[in-house]
Amino acid sequence: MEAESEFESVRSDPDPIRRGQRASSLLVVYQQRATELARLRKEAIEEAHRLRGMSYTEIASALGITKGRVTQIRSTAPRPERAFFGVGPVAIGVPWRYQTTDRERPLIAAEDAETGEQLERLVDGLSLAVTRFQIEPDRDALPEGDAVVVCGPKSAPVAAKLMERDPVLSMVEDDGRWWIRHEQTGERVGSPTDDDPKESADVAYVARHQVDGRAVLHIAGIHGIGSLGATHYLTSHLAELFSEIRTHECSLIVRASYDGLTITGSELAAGPFQW
C-alpha cells in the first residue's frame, strides 16, 4: 500500500530534520484520514438504518459494537457535508492583485482577504486541516491535495483552466463587463452593481471539481465582494447543498447583498448544475 510505503520511508530516513518534517506532514494526513473514516462509519450506519431498515441494535450487532457506541458515533462523528471539501488537508488560495501605490506591487484585496478568513473558519469547523497559498497572476497549477481557489479567470491561468472544465457555466467579458453565462441556453447573469452603482449586490460563480481524485472548490465573484457572498452562502447552506449534490462535480451561481465588507444576505441564483 502507498501509505504503508510512505510510512516506512519516513521511518528509515537517515536525516533527523527531514525525518521530523516528513513525520509531521504525514501525521496531519493520517489524522485527516482518521476523521474521514469516522465520517464514513457514521454515514454507513445511517444508510443501513435508512435504506435497509435495520434497527440501531441490529447495526451494532453486525458491526460488533454496543448500541451505546453506535449512539456515540452518531452524535460525535464529523458532519456529512465535510466531504464537500474532500478529505483534507485543504489549501485555500486567494489572488495577488497588482496595483500601483507608491510603486507597483502585489496586494491582497480586502474582500479576498476576508473571503480567505471566512473560508478557513468554515473548513476548520468541519474538522479539516487548513493551509494557505497565494495565487500569483501567472500561476497555472493547483497545489497538491484538496483545495479552494478564490480567483476569476482573468486573474490567473489556474482559474481559467478550472473554468474550462465546466460544461455548463462560464464567465465571459462583454464590452468591459463580466457575466456568468449558461453555455446551453445562452442566458447570462451579471452583477446588479454594474446595472446600478447604488445597488449593493453582486453575484459569484461556484464550482466543485474532482481533479485527479482531489476535491477542488472554485469561487469567482464578478467583483471581489461576490466571492465573500458565495462563502456566506456556503457557510449557511452547505448541508442543504451537500444533500443534493453529494460529491458530484457541479456549478452554481450565488447572489449576495452587502454593506461594506459585511454580507447582509445570500441566495442561490441558479443551479446547482451537476456535470
C-alpha positions in Angstrom: 0.0 0.0 0.0 1.2 3.5 -0.8 0.5 4.8 2.7 2.5 2.0 4.3 5.4 2.5 1.9 5.5 6.2 2.7 5.3 5.4 6.4 8.3 3.0 6.2 10.2 5.6 4.0 9.8 8.2 6.8 11.0 5.7 9.4 14.1 4.9 7.5 15.1 8.4 6.5 18.6 8.9 7.9 18.3 12.7 8.1 16.8 13.6 11.5 15.5 17.1 10.5 14.0 15.8 7.2 12.6 12.8 9.1 10.9 15.0 11.6 9.5 17.3 8.9 8.1 14.3 6.9 6.7 12.8 10.1 4.9 16.0 10.9 3.4 16.2 7.4 2.4 12.6 7.4 0.8 12.8 10.8 -1.5 15.6 9.6 -2.5 13.4 6.6 -3.2 10.4 8.9 -5.2 12.5 11.3 -7.4 13.7 8.4 -7.9 10.2 7.1 -8.9 9.0 10.6 -11.5 11.8 10.7 -12.8 10.9 7.3 -13.1 7.3 8.3 -15.2 8.3 11.3 -17.5 10.3 8.9 -17.8 7.3 6.6 -18.6 5.0 9.5 -21.4 7.3 10.7 -22.7 7.6 7.1 -22.7 3.8 6.8 -24.7 3.4 10.0 -27.3 6.0 8.9 -27.5 4.4 5.4 -28.1 0.9 6.9 -30.8 2.3 9.1 -32.5 4.4 6.4 -32.1 2.2 3.3 -32.0 -1.3 4.7 -34.5 -0.7 7.5 -32.1 -2.1 10.2 -32.5 -1.0 13.8 -29.5 0.5 15.5 -29.4 -2.6 17.7 -29.1 -4.8 14.6 -26.4 -2.5 13.2 -24.5 -2.5 16.5 -24.5 -6.3 16.4 -23.4 -6.5 12.8 -20.5 -4.1 13.5 -19.5 -5.9 16.7 -20.0 -2.9 18.9 -22.6 -1.9 21.5 -25.7 0.1 20.8 -24.3 2.8 23.1 -21.3 3.0 20.9 -23.5 3.4 17.9 -25.3 6.3 19.6 -21.9 7.9 20.4 -20.7 7.6 16.8 -23.9 9.1 15.5 -23.6 12.1 17.9 -19.9 12.8 17.7 -18.7 11.9 14.2 -18.0 14.7 11.7 -20.9 16.2 9.7 -21.6 14.6 6.4 -21.0 17.8 4.4 -17.4 17.7 5.4 -16.9 15.6 2.2 -17.8 18.6 0.0 -14.3 19.9 0.6 -12.6 16.5 0.3 -10.6 14.5 2.9 -8.1 17.2 3.8 -5.8 19.0 4.4 -7.4 21.8 2.3 -5.3 24.5 0.8 -7.1 27.8 0.5 -5.8 30.3 -2.1 -6.7 34.0 -2.8 -5.1 36.1 -5.6 -2.5 38.7 -5.6 -3.8 41.8 -7.4 -1.1 44.1 -8.8 -1.9 47.7 -8.1 0.2 50.9 -8.2 0.5 52.9 -5.0 4.0 54.4 -4.4 5.2 51.6 -6.7 3.6 48.6 -8.5 3.4 45.7 -6.1 1.2 42.7 -5.3 -1.6 43.4 -2.9 -4.4 41.3 -1.5 -7.8 43.0 -1.8 -9.7 43.4 1.4 -12.6 41.4 0.0 -10.3 38.5 -0.9 -8.6 38.6 2.5 -11.9 38.4 4.3 -13.1 35.6 2.0 -10.0 33.6 2.8 -10.5 34.1 6.6 -14.2 33.1 6.4 -13.4 30.0 4.3 -10.8 29.0 6.8 -13.3 29.2 9.6 -15.8 27.2 7.6 -13.3 24.5 6.7 -11.8 24.3 10.1 -15.2 23.9 11.6 -15.6 20.7 9.5 -12.6 19.2 11.2 -10.4 19.7 8.1 -6.8 20.9 8.4 -6.2 24.2 6.5 -3.2 25.5 4.7 -3.0 28.8 2.7 -1.4 29.7 -0.6 -1.2 32.8 -2.8 -2.4 32.9 -6.4 0.1 34.8 -8.4 -1.1 36.3 -11.8 0.9 33.7 -13.7 0.0 30.7 -11.6 -1.3 27.9 -13.7 -1.0 24.9 -11.3 -3.1 23.7 -8.4 -1.5 23.0 -5.1 -1.3 19.3 -4.0 -4.3 17.8 -2.3 -7.8 19.3 -1.8 -8.1 23.0 -2.5 -10.2 26.1 -2.6 -9.3 28.5 -5.4 -10.8 32.0 -5.0 -9.9 33.6 -8.3 -11.5 34.8 -11.5 -10.4 33.5 -14.9 -8.8 36.8 -15.8 -6.7 37.0 -12.6 -4.7 33.8 -13.1 -4.4 30.8 -15.6 -5.2 28.3 -12.9 -8.7 29.8 -12.6 -9.2 29.9 -16.3 -8.2 26.2 -16.6 -10.7 25.2 -13.9 -13.5 27.0 -15.6 -12.7 25.3 -18.9 -13.7 22.0 -17.2 -17.2 23.2 -16.6 -19.6 22.2 -19.4 -22.5 24.3 -18.1 -21.3 27.7 -16.8 -18.6 30.1 -17.8 -17.6 33.7 -17.2 -17.3 35.9 -20.2 -16.4 39.6 -20.7 -18.5 41.8 -23.0 -17.7 45.4 -23.5 -15.7 45.7 -20.3 -18.3 43.9 -18.2 -18.2 40.4 -16.8 -21.1 37.9 -16.9 -21.8 34.3 -15.8 -23.2 32.5 -18.8 -25.1 29.3 -19.1 -23.5 27.5 -22.1 -26.5 25.6 -23.2 -29.2 28.3 -23.0 -27.0 31.4 -23.6 -28.7 33.1 -20.6 -26.3 35.2 -18.6 -26.3 36.8 -15.1 -24.5 40.0 -14.4 -23.7 41.9 -11.2 -26.5 44.1 -10.0 -24.0 46.8 -9.0 -22.9 47.0 -12.7 -26.5 47.9 -13.6 -26.9 50.4 -10.8 -23.9 51.5 -8.7 -26.3 52.2 -5.8 -27.2 48.5 -5.8 -25.1 46.9 -3.1 -25.3 43.3 -4.6 -23.0 41.0 -6.6 -23.0 37.5 -8.0 -20.4 34.8 -7.9 -19.6 31.6 -9.8 -19.0 28.5 -7.6 -17.9 25.1 -8.9 -16.9 21.8 -7.2 -14.4 19.8 -9.2 -12.8 16.3 -8.8 -9.3 16.7 -10.2 -7.1 13.5 -10.0 -9.1 12.3 -7.1 -8.9 15.6 -5.2 -11.8 18.0 -4.4 -11.2 21.5 -5.7 -13.7 24.2 -5.0 -13.6 27.2 -7.3 -15.1 30.6 -6.3 -15.1 33.6 -8.6 -17.2 36.7 -7.9 -17.9 39.2 -10.7 -16.4 41.6 -8.2 -14.3 40.6 -5.1 -17.3 41.1 -2.8 -19.1 38.4 -4.8 -16.7 35.7 -3.6 -17.3 36.8 0.0 -21.1 36.4 -0.7 -20.5 32.9 -2.1 -18.6 32.0 1.1 -21.5 33.3 3.2 -23.9 31.1 1.2 -21.8 28.0 1.6 -21.5 28.7 5.3 -25.3 28.9 5.7 -26.4 26.3 3.2 -23.6 23.7 2.9 -25.6 20.9 4.5 -28.5 21.6 2.1 -26.2 21.8 -0.9 -24.4 18.6 0.0 -27.6 16.6 0.5 -28.4 17.4 -3.1 -25.1 17.1 -5.0 -23.1 14.9 -2.6 -19.5 14.7 -4.0 -20.5 15.2 -7.7 -18.9 17.8 -9.9 -21.3 20.8 -10.2 -21.5 24.6 -10.6 -23.9 27.2 -9.3 -24.5 31.0 -9.2 -24.9 32.8 -5.9 -26.3 36.3 -5.4 -25.5 38.3 -2.3 -26.2 41.7 -0.8 -23.7 43.6 1.2 -22.9 46.6 3.4 -19.2 47.3 3.2 -17.5 44.0 3.9 -20.5 42.6 5.7 -22.7 40.3 3.7 -26.3 41.0 4.6 -27.9 38.2 2.7 -27.1 35.4 0.1 -29.1 33.1 -2.0 -28.9 30.6 -4.8 -29.4 32.4 -8.2 -29.1 29.4 -10.4 -28.2 25.7 -10.1 -26.7 23.6 -8.8 -25.9 22.0 -12.2 -24.4 18.6 -11.9 -22.0 17.5 -14.7 
